[in-house]
Amino acid sequence: MEALTSTIQEQTRLRWDDNVWKHLPKRWGHSFHPMCSYLAMFPPGIPRYFIEQFTEPGDVVLDPFSGRGTAPLEACVSGRIGIGIDLSPLAHILTAAKVDPPRFDSVIKRINELRASYKRPNIDGVPDDIKMLFDGRLTLPRIVYLRNELSHRKRVDRFLLASLAGILHGGYNDAMNDSSYLSISMPNTFSMAPNYIRRYVRKNHLHKLPLDVFEKLTAKVQRLFKNGMPSTRGYAYRANARNFSSLQNPEFKTSNVKLIITSPPYLKVVNYGTYNWIRLWLLGESIEKTNKKLLLDDKHGINSYENFLGDVLNQCERVLRPDGVCALVIGDVEEQNKNAQRKSYNLSEGVWNHLKQKTKLNFLTLIEDSLPEENKVTRIWGKTQGNATKTDRILLLYKDKLPHPRYPFSAQKVISKLLV
Ligand SMILES: C[S@@+](CC[C@H](N)C(=O)[O-])C[C@H]1O[C@@H](n2cnc3c(N)ncnc32)[C@H](O)[C@@H]1O
């Protein structure tokens, strides 16, 4: 058994060391992926690598920290059933829009209906922090109208809300005096703090472009549907990863998940509420509540983080098939000692050492993935990037039966398959 484990470790490691996803073009993947930027997202090639190696079409793939839905979308695009779970309302709406999308023509029809019945709403009650971002004559009233009209429960409306969140703020082209984003020129990836924006606007004399929101939304939807619909439908839940196995999903009841591929919240790195405050306003969600809920699993010390992941692994073990695989992408973290020296801590190894006595899942291998600095979303914070480091590791576990990669020792096969 030990010899077999190490052979499979070797096969998987070899494939990984070829850095399959790094051979893919920068914007590789289905046109739904760039629906909306999201902090700490992984490139679609990472989940796709594990999907190709460890699942067949029709299998179930789960991400219990789905973020913007990268892994479940890759599952649906490749004919598997993708399930995404996340506690953040923004992450939930993005995942739902991707794994359970409406048809293109019904989205366009809905935009046209909304445009036809547009009546300028009263925007007096809109917070000043939001008013400072958008032109008040044309742009903001239309955003407020859509915010009031779009229902979170309807498939087509959810897709529109997610698409609108994607164009809500970002940089514009000064030379063209136009933008695909609706706000003053600012980053698209995350929301800067209101006071910072106020100073920034004054200093740089930024102006607010009057934009036809319906037109910008139509253009966004057209870009998103460039690759058509994913081939299968999946599921999205707004739920806590600590107890997701009780969700009413047939694949959980029958322990039918073949692959779990996920990146848990980083240790003390991202405050998902604060950094998304503009998009949360669009969704009618409270920033404080989102922070509080996600704080739980974002602000742990190392010990409680390990306990948190222990609870999550317990849930994973319940829903996996006997031949199921679980891949956890976990970044190293920086620690500061008493003399203010910083050193890197291999969190995934720490997590495994802490949990191996407590989980029934078995260790397959630990794979290292050094990220070039420019590829990390947290680079935008420069020195204040917190505890994020340049090295991600993938802790690969299995349930009962040793899994066999479908393409052992053959990076080229997967790459050429993905480039078709
Ligand atoms: C590193 S991000 C995942 C990003 C994702 N891989 C992507 O590509 O977009 C971690 C996610 O965990 C979510 N999260 C934090 N605590 C959670 C909890 N207890 N249950 C479910 N989701 C949680 C955050 O909202 C965040 O979206």
The ligand as an SDF file (V2000), in Angstrom:
LIG
                    3D

 27 29  0  0  0  0  0  0  0  0999 V2000
  -10.0250   32.3530   -0.5590 C   0  0  0  0  0  0  0  0  0  0  0  0
  -11.7060   32.7540   -0.8160 S   0  0  0  0  0  0  0  0  0  0  0  0
  -12.1890   31.5710   -2.0360 C   0  0  0  0  0  0  0  0  0  0  0  0
  -12.0000   32.0990   -3.4400 C   0  0  0  0  0  0  0  0  0  0  0  0
  -12.3990   31.1320   -4.5250 C   0  0  0  0  0  0  0  0  0  0  0  0
  -11.4950   30.0000   -4.6070 N   0  0  0  0  0  0  0  0  0  0  0  0
  -12.4370   31.8540   -5.8960 C   0  0  0  0  0  0  0  0  0  0  0  0
  -11.7140   31.4530   -6.8150 O   0  0  0  0  0  0  0  0  0  0  0  0
  -13.1680   32.8280   -6.0150 O   0  0  0  0  0  0  0  0  0  0  0  0
  -12.4420   32.1480    0.6460 C   0  0  0  0  0  0  0  0  0  0  0  0
  -13.9540   32.2870    0.7350 C   0  0  0  0  0  0  0  0  0  0  0  0
  -14.3830   31.7210    1.9730 O   0  0  0  0  0  0  0  0  0  0  0  0
  -15.5870   32.3880    2.3540 C   0  0  0  0  0  0  0  0  0  0  0  0
  -15.8440   32.0660    3.7850 N   0  0  0  0  0  0  0  0  0  0  0  0
  -15.2270   32.5270    4.8890 C   0  0  0  0  0  0  0  0  0  0  0  0
  -15.7150   31.8880    5.9860 N   0  0  0  0  0  0  0  0  0  0  0  0
  -16.6570   31.0030    5.5410 C   0  0  0  0  0  0  0  0  0  0  0  0
  -17.5010   30.0330    6.1720 C   0  0  0  0  0  0  0  0  0  0  0  0
  -17.4830   29.8300    7.4750 N   0  0  0  0  0  0  0  0  0  0  0  0
  -18.3210   29.2790    5.3910 N   0  0  0  0  0  0  0  0  0  0  0  0
  -18.3770   29.4530    4.0510 C   0  0  0  0  0  0  0  0  0  0  0  0
  -17.6160   30.3680    3.3980 N   0  0  0  0  0  0  0  0  0  0  0  0
  -16.7580   31.1180    4.1300 C   0  0  0  0  0  0  0  0  0  0  0  0
  -15.3190   33.8530    2.0180 C   0  0  0  0  0  0  0  0  0  0  0  0
  -16.5270   34.5410    1.8110 O   0  0  0  0  0  0  0  0  0  0  0  0
  -14.5040   33.7040    0.7100 C   0  0  0  0  0  0  0  0  0  0  0  0
  -15.3500   33.8390   -0.4150 O   0  0  0  0  0  0  0  0  0  0  0  0
  1  2  1  0
  2  3  1  0
  2 10  1  0
  3  4  1  0
  4  5  1  0
  5  6  1  0
  5  7  1  0
  7  8  2  0
  7  9  1  0
 10 11  1  0
 11 12  1  0
 11 26  1  0
 12 13  1  0
 13 14  1  0
 13 24  1  0
 14 15  1  0
 14 23  1  0
 15 16  2  0
 16 17  1  0
 17 18  1  0
 17 23  2  0
 18 19  1  0
 18 20  2  0
 20 21  1  0
 21 22  2  0
 22 23  1  0
 24 25  1  0
 24 26  1  0
 26 27  1  0
M  CHG  2   2   1   9  -1
M  END
$$$$
